[in-house]
Amino acid sequence: EQLKKASGDLAATSRNYALATADLDKVTRHSANLEGELQTLRRNYALAERLLLDLEGDEAIRARLRRKRKAYKYAVNLPKLGAIWSVNLANNLYMEWWQRRKGVTIFPGTQKANGHEDTHAVG
């Protein structure tokens, strides 16, 4: 009777050992993969650090980056600002013309400056 019980316990222990060994193998493989990724990240970090030090020390690169920023400002941002300003001006002129034509004041005070009375104010 005890021999059968011990045999059953041994079989269960063997199964548990096999499962634990399989899990340990999976964890070991995963650990090796993570170690490889860590080494790659360390190499990339070292490269980025060297490039940053080169960039900080190289005046020609810094000057080129400054020129790029200035060129972007003058070639892109200022024309965008001019376009927005032009659209805003056209919109304001149209609104003034429309208010005069309809005799309606959308924004009180806009027609008083032009000599018109604010009699049809909306709102």
Biopython code that builds the backbone (N, CA, C, O; Angstrom):
import numpy as np
from Bio.PDB.StructureBuilder import StructureBuilder

atoms = [
    (1, "GLU", "N", (0.829, -1.195, 0.000)),
    (1, "GLU", "CA", (0.000, 0.000, 0.000)),
    (1, "GLU", "C", (0.870, 1.255, 0.000)),
    (1, "GLU", "O", (0.657, 2.160, -0.806)),
    (2, "GLN", "N", (1.840, 1.308, 0.893)),
    (2, "GLN", "CA", (2.728, 2.472, 0.950)),
    (2, "GLN", "C", (3.579, 2.570, -0.303)),
    (2, "GLN", "O", (3.917, 3.666, -0.750)),
    (3, "LEU", "N", (3.922, 1.428, -0.864)),
    (3, "LEU", "CA", (4.731, 1.415, -2.084)),
    (3, "LEU", "C", (3.945, 2.023, -3.248)),
    (3, "LEU", "O", (4.506, 2.766, -4.053)),
    (4, "LYS", "N", (2.634, 1.706, -3.342)),
    (4, "LYS", "CA", (1.809, 2.288, -4.400)),
    (4, "LYS", "C", (1.692, 3.804, -4.216)),
    (4, "LYS", "O", (1.770, 4.572, -5.176)),
    (5, "LYS", "N", (1.503, 4.211, -2.958)),
    (5, "LYS", "CA", (1.380, 5.644, -2.680)),
    (5, "LYS", "C", (2.679, 6.357, -3.016)),
    (5, "LYS", "O", (2.656, 7.434, -3.610)),
    (6, "ALA", "N", (3.801, 5.778, -2.648)),
    (6, "ALA", "CA", (5.104, 6.380, -2.938)),
    (6, "ALA", "C", (5.340, 6.424, -4.442)),
    (6, "ALA", "O", (5.914, 7.384, -4.956)),
    (7, "SER", "N", (4.898, 5.385, -5.150)),
    (7, "SER", "CA", (5.052, 5.347, -6.602)),
    (7, "SER", "C", (4.217, 6.454, -7.254)),
    (7, "SER", "O", (4.680, 7.112, -8.185)),
    (8, "GLY", "N", (2.990, 6.661, -6.768)),
    (8, "GLY", "CA", (2.133, 7.741, -7.284)),
    (8, "GLY", "C", (2.740, 9.106, -7.004)),
    (8, "GLY", "O", (2.726, 9.995, -7.856)),
    (9, "ASP", "N", (3.280, 9.262, -5.783)),
    (9, "ASP", "CA", (3.926, 10.534, -5.434)),
    (9, "ASP", "C", (5.138, 10.784, -6.319)),
    (9, "ASP", "O", (5.383, 11.913, -6.746)),
    (10, "LEU", "N", (5.892, 9.730, -6.590)),
    (10, "LEU", "CA", (7.074, 9.866, -7.443)),
    (10, "LEU", "C", (6.668, 10.258, -8.866)),
    (10, "LEU", "O", (7.342, 11.075, -9.494)),
    (11, "ALA", "N", (5.581, 9.686, -9.380)),
    (11, "ALA", "CA", (5.113, 10.028, -10.729)),
    (11, "ALA", "C", (4.658, 11.494, -10.781)),
    (11, "ALA", "O", (4.967, 12.213, -11.732)),
    (12, "ALA", "N", (3.927, 11.925, -9.755)),
    (12, "ALA", "CA", (3.472, 13.321, -9.712)),
    (12, "ALA", "C", (4.665, 14.265, -9.609)),
    (12, "ALA", "O", (4.701, 15.305, -10.267)),
    (13, "THR", "N", (5.625, 13.904, -8.795)),
    (13, "THR", "CA", (6.825, 14.733, -8.650)),
    (13, "THR", "C", (7.595, 14.789, -9.961)),
    (13, "THR", "O", (8.116, 15.841, -10.330)),
    (14, "SER", "N", (7.672, 13.666, -10.666)),
    (14, "SER", "CA", (8.366, 13.638, -11.958)),
    (14, "SER", "C", (7.659, 14.541, -12.969)),
    (14, "SER", "O", (8.308, 15.267, -13.723)),
    (15, "ARG", "N", (6.316, 14.492, -12.979)),
    (15, "ARG", "CA", (5.571, 15.376, -13.892)),
    (15, "ARG", "C", (5.810, 16.843, -13.536)),
    (15, "ARG", "O", (6.062, 17.671, -14.412)),
    (16, "ASN", "N", (5.728, 17.150, -12.252)),
    (16, "ASN", "CA", (5.970, 18.530, -11.817)),
    (16, "ASN", "C", (7.387, 18.978, -12.168)),
    (16, "ASN", "O", (7.599, 20.122, -12.569)),
    (17, "TYR", "N", (8.349, 18.078, -12.016)),
    (17, "TYR", "CA", (9.735, 18.399, -12.353)),
    (17, "TYR", "C", (9.870, 18.667, -13.850)),
    (17, "TYR", "O", (10.567, 19.596, -14.258)),
    (18, "ALA", "N", (9.201, 17.853, -14.667)),
    (18, "ALA", "CA", (9.261, 18.042, -16.121)),
    (18, "ALA", "C", (8.631, 19.381, -16.509)),
    (18, "ALA", "O", (9.168, 20.099, -17.353)),
    (19, "LEU", "N", (7.489, 19.718, -15.891)),
    (19, "LEU", "CA", (6.852, 21.006, -16.181)),
    (19, "LEU", "C", (7.737, 22.173, -15.746)),
    (19, "LEU", "O", (7.885, 23.156, -16.472)),
    (20, "ALA", "N", (8.322, 22.054, -14.557)),
    (20, "ALA", "CA", (9.198, 23.122, -14.064)),
    (20, "ALA", "C", (10.425, 23.272, -14.955)),
    (20, "ALA", "O", (10.873, 24.389, -15.212)),
    (21, "THR", "N", (10.971, 22.147, -15.429)),
    (21, "THR", "CA", (12.137, 22.201, -16.324)),
    (21, "THR", "C", (11.766, 22.867, -17.644)),
    (21, "THR", "O", (12.538, 23.663, -18.177)),
    (22, "ALA", "N", (10.582, 22.543, -18.174)),
    (22, "ALA", "CA", (10.131, 23.176, -19.421)),
    (22, "ALA", "C", (9.950, 24.681, -19.226)),
    (22, "ALA", "O", (10.342, 25.477, -20.079)),
    (23, "ASP", "N", (9.350, 25.064, -18.089)),
    (23, "ASP", "CA", (9.190, 26.497, -17.800)),
    (23, "ASP", "C", (10.542, 27.180, -17.655)),
    (23, "ASP", "O", (10.729, 28.302, -18.128)),
    (24, "LEU", "N", (11.479, 26.511, -17.007)),
    (24, "LEU", "CA", (12.816, 27.076, -16.835)),
    (24, "LEU", "C", (13.506, 27.256, -18.182)),
    (24, "LEU", "O", (14.194, 28.254, -18.398)),
    (25, "ASP", "N", (13.327, 26.298, -19.090)),
    (25, "ASP", "CA", (13.907, 26.434, -20.434)),
    (25, "ASP", "C", (13.320, 27.641, -21.169)),
    (25, "ASP", "O", (14.044, 28.386, -21.828)),
    (26, "LYS", "N", (11.986, 27.828, -21.048)),
    (26, "LYS", "CA", (11.354, 28.989, -21.685)),
    (26, "LYS", "C", (11.915, 30.289, -21.114)),
    (26, "LYS", "O", (12.237, 31.216, -21.856)),
    (27, "VAL", "N", (12.026, 30.344, -19.801)),
    (27, "VAL", "CA", (12.542, 31.556, -19.154)),
    (27, "VAL", "C", (13.988, 31.797, -19.559)),
    (27, "VAL", "O", (14.392, 32.942, -19.762)),
    (28, "THR", "N", (14.770, 30.730, -19.678)),
    (28, "THR", "CA", (16.175, 30.871, -20.078)),
    (28, "THR", "C", (16.273, 31.421, -21.497)),
    (28, "THR", "O", (17.085, 32.305, -21.768)),
    (29, "ARG", "N", (15.442, 30.897, -22.408)),
    (29, "ARG", "CA", (15.444, 31.420, -23.786)),
    (29, "ARG", "C", (15.018, 32.883, -23.817)),
    (29, "ARG", "O", (15.618, 33.699, -24.515)),
    (30, "HIS", "N", (13.988, 33.202, -23.062)),
    (30, "HIS", "CA", (13.516, 34.582, -23.009)),
    (30, "HIS", "C", (14.591, 35.497, -22.422)),
    (30, "HIS", "O", (14.785, 36.617, -22.893)),
    (31, "SER", "N", (15.273, 35.021, -21.410)),
    (31, "SER", "CA", (16.361, 35.795, -20.803)),
    (31, "SER", "C", (17.482, 36.044, -21.806)),
    (31, "SER", "O", (18.047, 37.136, -21.849)),
    (32, "ALA", "N", (17.804, 35.036, -22.609)),
    (32, "ALA", "CA", (18.846, 35.207, -23.631)),
    (32, "ALA", "C", (18.411, 36.241, -24.671)),
    (32, "ALA", "O", (19.216, 37.063, -25.108)),
    (33, "ASN", "N", (17.133, 36.197, -25.066)),
    (33, "ASN", "CA", (16.621, 37.196, -26.011)),
    (33, "ASN", "C", (16.708, 38.600, -25.426)),
    (33, "ASN", "O", (17.125, 39.541, -26.102)),
    (34, "LEU", "N", (16.309, 38.730, -24.159)),
    (34, "LEU", "CA", (16.372, 40.041, -23.510)),
    (34, "LEU", "C", (17.812, 40.530, -23.380)),
    (34, "LEU", "O", (18.080, 41.724, -23.516)),
    (35, "GLU", "N", (18.726, 39.619, -23.121)),
    (35, "GLU", "CA", (20.142, 39.995, -23.021)),
    (35, "GLU", "C", (20.645, 40.524, -24.362)),
    (35, "GLU", "O", (21.386, 41.506, -24.409)),
    (36, "GLY", "N", (20.238, 39.867, -25.455)),
    (36, "GLY", "CA", (20.621, 40.353, -26.783)),
    (36, "GLY", "C", (20.047, 41.731, -27.065)),
    (36, "GLY", "O", (20.738, 42.592, -27.609)),
    (37, "GLU", "N", (18.780, 41.946, -26.698)),
    (37, "GLU", "CA", (18.170, 43.264, -26.891)),
    (37, "GLU", "C", (18.877, 44.315, -26.052)),
    (37, "GLU", "O", (19.077, 45.442, -26.504)),
    (38, "LEU", "N", (19.257, 43.953, -24.833)),
    (38, "LEU", "CA", (19.963, 44.893, -23.963)),
    (38, "LEU", "C", (21.303, 45.289, -24.564)),
    (38, "LEU", "O", (21.673, 46.463, -24.528)),
    (39, "GLN", "N", (22.031, 44.332, -25.112)),
    (39, "GLN", "CA", (23.317, 44.654, -25.742)),
    (39, "GLN", "C", (23.117, 45.572, -26.940)),
    (39, "GLN", "O", (23.898, 46.502, -27.142)),
    (40, "THR", "N", (22.077, 45.322, -27.741)),
    (40, "THR", "CA", (21.785, 46.184, -28.890)),
    (40, "THR", "C", (21.445, 47.598, -28.427)),
    (40, "THR", "O", (21.924, 48.576, -29.000)),
    (41, "LEU", "N", (20.621, 47.701, -27.391)),
    (41, "LEU", "CA", (20.269, 49.024, -26.871)),
    (41, "LEU", "C", (21.492, 49.753, -26.331)),
    (41, "LEU", "O", (21.629, 50.962, -26.520)),
    (42, "ARG", "N", (22.383, 49.023, -25.658)),
    (42, "ARG", "CA", (23.605, 49.661, -25.137)),
    (42, "ARG", "C", (24.477, 50.171, -26.277)),
    (42, "ARG", "O", (25.032, 51.266, -26.191)),
    (43, "ARG", "N", (24.603, 49.372, -27.362)),
    (43, "ARG", "CA", (25.397, 49.819, -28.519)),
    (43, "ARG", "C", (24.774, 51.058, -29.151)),
    (43, "ARG", "O", (25.476, 52.017, -29.474)),
    (44, "ASN", "N", (23.447, 51.037, -29.328)),
    (44, "ASN", "CA", (22.768, 52.193, -29.915)),
    (44, "ASN", "C", (22.914, 53.432, -29.035)),
    (44, "ASN", "O", (23.100, 54.539, -29.540)),
    (45, "TYR", "N", (22.829, 53.243, -27.717)),
    (45, "TYR", "CA", (22.982, 54.364, -26.790)),
    (45, "TYR", "C", (24.391, 54.939, -26.870)),
    (45, "TYR", "O", (24.570, 56.157, -26.881)),
    (46, "ALA", "N", (25.384, 54.063, -26.925)),
    (46, "ALA", "CA", (26.772, 54.532, -27.025)),
    (46, "ALA", "C", (26.989, 55.297, -28.329)),
    (46, "ALA", "O", (27.665, 56.325, -28.341)),
    (47, "LEU", "N", (26.417, 54.798, -29.423)),
    (47, "LEU", "CA", (26.540, 55.490, -30.705)),
    (47, "LEU", "C", (25.873, 56.863, -30.644)),
    (47, "LEU", "O", (26.441, 57.855, -31.101)),
    (48, "ALA", "N", (24.667, 56.918, -30.079)),
    (48, "ALA", "CA", (23.964, 58.198, -29.969)),
    (48, "ALA", "C", (24.744, 59.172, -29.092)),
    (48, "ALA", "O", (24.801, 60.367, -29.382)),
    (49, "GLU", "N", (25.337, 58.664, -28.032)),
    (49, "GLU", "CA", (26.132, 59.523, -27.146)),
    (49, "GLU", "C", (27.349, 60.083, -27.881)),
    (49, "GLU", "O", (27.672, 61.262, -27.738)),
    (50, "ARG", "N", (28.030, 59.234, -28.673)),
    (50, "ARG", "CA", (29.185, 59.710, -29.449)),
    (50, "ARG", "C", (28.763, 60.751, -30.475)),
    (50, "ARG", "O", (29.438, 61.765, -30.657)),
    (51, "LEU", "N", (27.638, 60.494, -31.148)),
    (51, "LEU", "CA", (27.150, 61.458, -32.135)),
    (51, "LEU", "C", (26.787, 62.789, -31.481)),
    (51, "LEU", "O", (27.052, 63.852, -32.042)),
    (52, "LEU", "N", (26.187, 62.728, -30.305)),
    (52, "LEU", "CA", (25.836, 63.952, -29.598)),
    (52, "LEU", "C", (27.079, 64.735, -29.207)),
    (52, "LEU", "O", (27.110, 65.958, -29.338)),
    (53, "LEU", "N", (28.098, 64.041, -28.731)),
    (53, "LEU", "CA", (29.345, 64.726, -28.382)),
    (53, "LEU", "C", (29.985, 65.345, -29.617)),
    (53, "LEU", "O", (30.511, 66.456, -29.558)),
    (54, "ASP", "N", (29.941, 64.618, -30.749)),
    (54, "ASP", "CA", (30.471, 65.186, -31.993)),
    (54, "ASP", "C", (29.681, 66.420, -32.403)),
    (54, "ASP", "O", (30.252, 67.420, -32.837)),
    (55, "LEU", "N", (28.369, 66.339, -32.261)),
    (55, "LEU", "CA", (27.520, 67.463, -32.649)),
    (55, "LEU", "C", (27.786, 68.678, -31.767)),
    (55, "LEU", "O", (27.847, 69.807, -32.255)),
    (56, "GLU", "N", (27.942, 68.440, -30.472)),
    (56, "GLU", "CA", (28.193, 69.556, -29.565)),
    (56, "GLU", "C", (29.541, 70.205, -29.828)),
    (56, "GLU", "O", (29.709, 71.407, -29.624)),
    (57, "GLY", "N", (30.492, 69.415, -30.277)),
    (57, "GLY", "CA", (31.830, 69.954, -30.477)),
    (57, "GLY", "C", (32.098, 70.472, -31.877)),
    (57, "GLY", "O", (33.067, 71.203, -32.082)),
    (58, "ASP", "N", (31.265, 70.112, -32.847)),
    (58, "ASP", "CA", (31.527, 70.488, -34.231)),
    (58, "ASP", "C", (30.768, 71.769, -34.573)),
    (58, "ASP", "O", (29.547, 71.761, -34.730)),
    (59, "GLU", "N", (31.509, 72.862, -34.684)),
    (59, "GLU", "CA", (30.878, 74.160, -34.947)),
    (59, "GLU", "C", (30.235, 74.205, -36.334)),
    (59, "GLU", "O", (29.216, 74.872, -36.514)),
    (60, "ALA", "N", (30.808, 73.511, -37.311)),
    (60, "ALA", "CA", (30.242, 73.525, -38.663)),
    (60, "ALA", "C", (28.849, 72.894, -38.681)),
    (60, "ALA", "O", (27.944, 73.398, -39.346)),
    (61, "ILE", "N", (28.683, 71.800, -37.955)),
    (61, "ILE", "CA", (27.371, 71.144, -37.898)),
    (61, "ILE", "C", (26.366, 72.057, -37.203)),
    (61, "ILE", "O", (25.225, 72.187, -37.646)),
    (62, "ARG", "N", (26.798, 72.687, -36.114)),
    (62, "ARG", "CA", (25.892, 73.575, -35.387)),
    (62, "ARG", "C", (25.484, 74.764, -36.254)),
    (62, "ARG", "O", (24.327, 75.183, -36.236)),
    (63, "ALA", "N", (26.436, 75.303, -37.011)),
    (63, "ALA", "CA", (26.115, 76.429, -37.889)),
    (63, "ALA", "C", (25.141, 75.997, -38.980)),
    (63, "ALA", "O", (24.229, 76.746, -39.331)),
    (64, "ARG", "N", (25.330, 74.795, -39.516)),
    (64, "ARG", "CA", (24.423, 74.297, -40.549)),
    (64, "ARG", "C", (23.008, 74.129, -39.991)),
    (64, "ARG", "O", (22.032, 74.447, -40.670)),
    (65, "LEU", "N", (22.898, 73.635, -38.766)),
    (65, "LEU", "CA", (21.578, 73.487, -38.157)),
    (65, "LEU", "C", (20.927, 74.848, -37.918)),
    (65, "LEU", "O", (19.720, 75.001, -38.100)),
    (66, "ARG", "N", (21.732, 75.843, -37.507)),
    (66, "ARG", "CA", (21.183, 77.189, -37.329)),
    (66, "ARG", "C", (20.683, 77.745, -38.654)),
    (66, "ARG", "O", (19.617, 78.358, -38.713)),
    (67, "ARG", "N", (21.452, 77.530, -39.718)),
    (67, "ARG", "CA", (21.029, 78.008, -41.034)),
    (67, "ARG", "C", (19.739, 77.321, -41.472)),
    (67, "ARG", "O", (18.871, 77.952, -42.073)),
    (68, "LYS", "N", (19.613, 76.026, -41.172)),
    (68, "LYS", "CA", (18.387, 75.311, -41.528)),
    (68, "LYS", "C", (17.183, 75.922, -40.812)),
    (68, "LYS", "O", (16.128, 76.119, -41.415)),
    (69, "ARG", "N", (17.351, 76.222, -39.520)),
    (69, "ARG", "CA", (16.242, 76.805, -38.769)),
    (69, "ARG", "C", (15.868, 78.174, -39.321)),
    (69, "ARG", "O", (14.687, 78.492, -39.463)),
    (70, "LYS", "N", (16.878, 78.982, -39.632)),
    (70, "LYS", "CA", (16.590, 80.311, -40.183)),
    (70, "LYS", "C", (15.946, 80.196, -41.557)),
    (70, "LYS", "O", (15.003, 80.923, -41.870)),
    (71, "ALA", "N", (16.452, 79.287, -42.370)),
    (71, "ALA", "CA", (15.875, 79.103, -43.699)),
    (71, "ALA", "C", (14.424, 78.653, -43.582)),
    (71, "ALA", "O", (13.573, 79.114, -44.342)),
    (72, "TYR", "N", (14.130, 77.764, -42.646)),
    (72, "TYR", "CA", (12.757, 77.307, -42.452)),
    (72, "TYR", "C", (11.880, 78.480, -42.027)),
    (72, "TYR", "O", (10.748, 78.625, -42.490)),
    (73, "LYS", "N", (12.422, 79.319, -41.134)),
    (73, "LYS", "CA", (11.647, 80.462, -40.662)),
    (73, "LYS", "C", (11.290, 81.382, -41.823)),
    (73, "LYS", "O", (10.141, 81.806, -41.953)),
    (74, "TYR", "N", (12.270, 81.689, -42.663)),
    (74, "TYR", "CA", (12.017, 82.634, -43.751)),
    (74, "TYR", "C", (11.307, 81.992, -44.942)),
    (74, "TYR", "O", (10.549, 82.667, -45.638)),
    (75, "ALA", "N", (11.535, 80.717, -45.185)),
    (75, "ALA", "CA", (10.960, 80.072, -46.369)),
    (75, "ALA", "C", (9.577, 79.480, -46.108)),
    (75, "ALA", "O", (8.795, 79.310, -47.043)),
    (76, "VAL", "N", (9.266, 79.166, -44.855)),
    (76, "VAL", "CA", (7.997, 78.488, -44.567)),
    (76, "VAL", "C", (7.122, 79.304, -43.618)),
    (76, "VAL", "O", (5.973, 79.611, -43.936)),
    (77, "ASN", "N", (7.665, 79.653, -42.455)),
    (77, "ASN", "CA", (6.819, 80.290, -41.447)),
    (77, "ASN", "C", (6.350, 81.683, -41.855)),
    (77, "ASN", "O", (5.171, 82.003, -41.699)),
    (78, "LEU", "N", (7.241, 82.509, -42.370)),
    (78, "LEU", "CA", (6.821, 83.861, -42.740)),
    (78, "LEU", "C", (5.830, 83.867, -43.904)),
    (78, "LEU", "O", (4.860, 84.624, -43.851)),
    (79, "PRO", "N", (6.022, 83.059, -44.956)),
    (79, "PRO", "CA", (4.968, 83.006, -45.983)),
    (79, "PRO", "C", (3.626, 82.508, -45.447)),
    (79, "PRO", "O", (2.573, 82.984, -45.870)),
    (80, "LYS", "N", (3.664, 81.547, -44.511)),
    (80, "LYS", "CA", (2.407, 81.095, -43.907)),
    (80, "LYS", "C", (1.741, 82.237, -43.155)),
    (80, "LYS", "O", (0.531, 82.441, -43.259)),
    (81, "LEU", "N", (2.538, 82.977, -42.398)),
    (81, "LEU", "CA", (2.000, 84.109, -41.658)),
    (81, "LEU", "C", (1.423, 85.146, -42.620)),
    (81, "LEU", "O", (0.358, 85.706, -42.360)),
    (82, "GLY", "N", (2.118, 85.405, -43.728)),
    (82, "GLY", "CA", (1.610, 86.348, -44.724)),
    (82, "GLY", "C", (0.301, 85.885, -45.329)),
    (82, "GLY", "O", (-0.603, 86.694, -45.542)),
    (83, "ALA", "N", (0.186, 84.594, -45.611)),
    (83, "ALA", "CA", (-1.055, 84.060, -46.181)),
    (83, "ALA", "C", (-2.200, 84.190, -45.181)),
    (83, "ALA", "O", (-3.306, 84.583, -45.555)),
    (84, "ILE", "N", (-1.951, 83.868, -43.936)),
    (84, "ILE", "CA", (-2.993, 83.984, -42.906)),
    (84, "ILE", "C", (-3.415, 85.441, -42.755)),
    (84, "ILE", "O", (-4.606, 85.737, -42.662)),
    (85, "TRP", "N", (-2.442, 86.350, -42.732)),
    (85, "TRP", "CA", (-2.741, 87.773, -42.602)),
    (85, "TRP", "C", (-3.578, 88.251, -43.790)),
    (85, "TRP", "O", (-4.528, 89.013, -43.611)),
    (86, "SER", "N", (-3.229, 87.807, -44.999)),
    (86, "SER", "CA", (-3.967, 88.221, -46.202)),
    (86, "SER", "C", (-5.403, 87.713, -46.167)),
    (86, "SER", "O", (-6.332, 88.453, -46.491)),
    (87, "VAL", "N", (-5.588, 86.465, -45.780)),
    (87, "VAL", "CA", (-6.943, 85.908, -45.689)),
    (87, "VAL", "C", (-7.744, 86.660, -44.635)),
    (87, "VAL", "O", (-8.919, 86.959, -44.847)),
    (88, "ASN", "N", (-7.120, 86.967, -43.506)),
    (88, "ASN", "CA", (-7.802, 87.711, -42.452)),
    (88, "ASN", "C", (-8.200, 89.102, -42.943)),
    (88, "ASN", "O", (-9.315, 89.553, -42.679)),
    (89, "LEU", "N", (-7.303, 89.788, -43.656)),
    (89, "LEU", "CA", (-7.610, 91.111, -44.195)),
    (89, "LEU", "C", (-8.780, 91.033, -45.179)),
    (89, "LEU", "O", (-9.707, 91.841, -45.114)),
    (90, "ALA", "N", (-8.731, 90.056, -46.089)),
    (90, "ALA", "CA", (-9.814, 89.903, -47.058)),
    (90, "ALA", "C", (-11.136, 89.618, -46.348)),
    (90, "ALA", "O", (-12.175, 90.150, -46.740)),
    (91, "ASN", "N", (-11.106, 88.796, -45.323)),
    (91, "ASN", "CA", (-12.314, 88.469, -44.570)),
    (91, "ASN", "C", (-12.863, 89.710, -43.875)),
    (91, "ASN", "O", (-14.071, 89.946, -43.892)),
    (92, "ASN", "N", (-11.989, 90.500, -43.268)),
    (92, "ASN", "CA", (-12.438, 91.719, -42.591)),
    (92, "ASN", "C", (-13.050, 92.705, -43.580)),
    (92, "ASN", "O", (-14.092, 93.297, -43.299)),
    (93, "LEU", "N", (-12.412, 92.885, -44.733)),
    (93, "LEU", "CA", (-12.951, 93.796, -45.739)),
    (93, "LEU", "C", (-14.309, 93.313, -46.239)),
    (93, "LEU", "O", (-15.225, 94.116, -46.419)),
    (94, "TYR", "N", (-14.443, 92.014, -46.464)),
    (94, "TYR", "CA", (-15.721, 91.465, -46.913)),
    (94, "TYR", "C", (-16.795, 91.675, -45.853)),
    (94, "TYR", "O", (-17.925, 92.037, -46.183)),
    (95, "MET", "N", (-16.458, 91.452, -44.586)),
    (95, "MET", "CA", (-17.444, 91.639, -43.521)),
    (95, "MET", "C", (-17.901, 93.091, -43.457)),
    (95, "MET", "O", (-19.093, 93.354, -43.300)),
    (96, "GLU", "N", (-16.973, 94.035, -43.577)),
    (96, "GLU", "CA", (-17.347, 95.450, -43.578)),
    (96, "GLU", "C", (-18.260, 95.760, -44.762)),
    (96, "GLU", "O", (-19.281, 96.429, -44.600)),
    (97, "TRP", "N", (-17.902, 95.282, -45.939)),
    (97, "TRP", "CA", (-18.713, 95.516, -47.137)),
    (97, "TRP", "C", (-20.103, 94.919, -46.958)),
    (97, "TRP", "O", (-21.097, 95.567, -47.287)),
    (98, "TRP", "N", (-20.190, 93.690, -46.440)),
    (98, "TRP", "CA", (-21.475, 93.013, -46.263)),
    (98, "TRP", "C", (-22.346, 93.766, -45.259)),
    (98, "TRP", "O", (-23.549, 93.922, -45.468)),
    (99, "GLN", "N", (-21.730, 94.235, -44.163)),
    (99, "GLN", "CA", (-22.489, 94.983, -43.161)),
    (99, "GLN", "C", (-23.050, 96.278, -43.756)),
    (99, "GLN", "O", (-24.199, 96.632, -43.492)),
    (100, "ARG", "N", (-22.245, 96.985, -44.557)),
    (100, "ARG", "CA", (-22.710, 98.220, -45.189)),
    (100, "ARG", "C", (-23.835, 97.925, -46.181)),
    (100, "ARG", "O", (-24.817, 98.664, -46.246)),
    (101, "ARG", "N", (-23.690, 96.852, -46.947)),
    (101, "ARG", "CA", (-24.685, 96.511, -47.967)),
    (101, "ARG", "C", (-26.011, 96.122, -47.329)),
    (101, "ARG", "O", (-27.073, 96.539, -47.790)),
    (102, "LYS", "N", (-25.949, 95.314, -46.258)),
    (102, "LYS", "CA", (-27.174, 94.837, -45.611)),
    (102, "LYS", "C", (-27.722, 95.836, -44.602)),
    (102, "LYS", "O", (-28.898, 95.770, -44.243)),
    (103, "GLY", "N", (-26.897, 96.745, -44.147)),
    (103, "GLY", "CA", (-27.335, 97.669, -43.105)),
    (103, "GLY", "C", (-27.437, 96.997, -41.755)),
    (103, "GLY", "O", (-28.179, 97.455, -40.887)),
    (104, "VAL", "N", (-26.706, 95.927, -41.569)),
    (104, "VAL", "CA", (-26.722, 95.160, -40.324)),
    (104, "VAL", "C", (-25.334, 95.230, -39.708)),
    (104, "VAL", "O", (-24.323, 95.181, -40.409)),
    (105, "THR", "N", (-25.302, 95.344, -38.390)),
    (105, "THR", "CA", (-24.019, 95.362, -37.701)),
    (105, "THR", "C", (-23.853, 94.042, -36.965)),
    (105, "THR", "O", (-24.611, 93.733, -36.046)),
    (106, "ILE", "N", (-22.870, 93.278, -37.370)),
    (106, "ILE", "CA", (-22.606, 92.001, -36.707)),
    (106, "ILE", "C", (-21.803, 92.244, -35.436)),
    (106, "ILE", "O", (-22.122, 91.710, -34.374)),
    (107, "PHE", "N", (-20.770, 93.046, -35.558)),
    (107, "PHE", "CA", (-19.929, 93.375, -34.417)),
    (107, "PHE", "C", (-20.156, 94.844, -34.087)),
    (107, "PHE", "O", (-19.683, 95.709, -34.823)),
    (108, "PRO", "N", (-20.863, 95.154, -33.010)),
    (108, "PRO", "CA", (-21.159, 96.548, -32.683)),
    (108, "PRO", "C", (-19.877, 97.365, -32.570)),
    (108, "PRO", "O", (-18.877, 96.917, -32.009)),
    (109, "GLY", "N", (-19.934, 98.574, -33.118)),
    (109, "GLY", "CA", (-18.780, 99.456, -33.061)),
    (109, "GLY", "C", (-17.985, 99.462, -34.339)),
    (109, "GLY", "O", (-17.165, 100.357, -34.541)),
    (110, "THR", "N", (-18.195, 98.492, -35.215)),
    (110, "THR", "CA", (-17.394, 98.453, -36.438)),
    (110, "THR", "C", (-17.864, 99.488, -37.436)),
    (110, "THR", "O", (-17.044, 100.028, -38.179)),
    (111, "GLN", "N", (-19.166, 99.790, -37.484)),
    (111, "GLN", "CA", (-19.671, 100.745, -38.468)),
    (111, "GLN", "C", (-19.705, 102.156, -37.908)),
    (111, "GLN", "O", (-19.751, 103.113, -38.681)),
    (112, "LYS", "N", (-19.683, 102.318, -36.596)),
    (112, "LYS", "CA", (-19.682, 103.652, -36.014)),
    (112, "LYS", "C", (-18.433, 104.405, -36.432)),
    (112, "LYS", "O", (-18.472, 105.617, -36.648)),
    (113, "ALA", "N", (-17.338, 103.694, -36.545)),
    (113, "ALA", "CA", (-16.097, 104.343, -36.944)),
    (113, "ALA", "C", (-16.188, 104.845, -38.374)),
    (113, "ALA", "O", (-15.467, 105.771, -38.744)),
    (114, "ASN", "N", (-17.052, 104.258, -39.184)),
    (114, "ASN", "CA", (-17.214, 104.669, -40.577)),
    (114, "ASN", "C", (-18.332, 105.693, -40.749)),
    (114, "ASN", "O", (-18.663, 106.049, -41.880)),
    (115, "GLY", "N", (-18.918, 106.172, -39.660)),
    (115, "GLY", "CA", (-19.957, 107.186, -39.755)),
    (115, "GLY", "C", (-21.354, 106.618, -39.850)),
    (115, "GLY", "O", (-22.293, 107.384, -40.068)),
    (116, "HIS", "N", (-21.544, 105.335, -39.702)),
    (116, "HIS", "CA", (-22.876, 104.740, -39.753)),
    (116, "HIS", "C", (-23.421, 104.604, -38.338)),
    (116, "HIS", "O", (-22.666, 104.452, -37.378)),
    (117, "GLU", "N", (-24.726, 104.661, -38.228)),
    (117, "GLU", "CA", (-25.365, 104.526, -36.935)),
    (117, "GLU", "C", (-25.649, 103.045, -36.671)),
    (117, "GLU", "O", (-25.960, 102.299, -37.600)),
    (118, "ASP", "N", (-25.544, 102.618, -35.418)),
    (118, "ASP", "CA", (-25.729, 101.222, -35.037)),
    (118, "ASP", "C", (-27.206, 100.992, -34.713)),
    (118, "ASP", "O", (-27.569, 100.883, -33.542)),
    (119, "THR", "N", (-28.066, 100.916, -35.743)),
    (119, "THR", "CA", (-29.502, 100.794, -35.507)),
    (119, "THR", "C", (-30.008, 99.373, -35.646)),
    (119, "THR", "O", (-31.042, 99.037, -35.069)),
    (120, "HIS", "N", (-29.322, 98.537, -36.383)),
    (120, "HIS", "CA", (-29.794, 97.176, -36.632)),
    (120, "HIS", "C", (-28.873, 96.148, -35.990)),
    (120, "HIS", "O", (-28.582, 95.118, -36.598)),
    (121, "ALA", "N", (-28.422, 96.402, -34.805)),
    (121, "ALA", "CA", (-27.463, 95.498, -34.169)),
    (121, "ALA", "C", (-28.109, 94.141, -33.926)),
    (121, "ALA", "O", (-29.242, 94.051, -33.452)),
    (122, "VAL", "N", (-27.380, 93.106, -34.255)),
    (122, "VAL", "CA", (-27.840, 91.743, -34.020)),
    (122, "VAL", "C", (-27.265, 91.301, -32.690)),
    (122, "VAL", "O", (-26.062, 91.424, -32.460)),
    (123, "GLY", "N", (-28.131, 90.777, -31.792)),
    (123, "GLY", "CA", (-27.641, 90.255, -30.527)),
    (123, "GLY", "C", (-27.617, 91.238, -29.503)),
    (123, "GLY", "O", (-27.226, 90.944, -28.373)),
]
sb = StructureBuilder()
sb.init_structure("model")
sb.init_model(0)
sb.init_chain("A")
sb.init_seg("    ")
for serial, (resi, resn, name, xyz) in enumerate(atoms, 1):
    if name == "N":
        sb.init_residue(resn, " ", resi, " ")
    sb.init_atom(name, np.array(xyz, "f"), 0.0, 1.0, " ", f" {name:<3s}", serial, name[0])
structure = sb.get_structure()
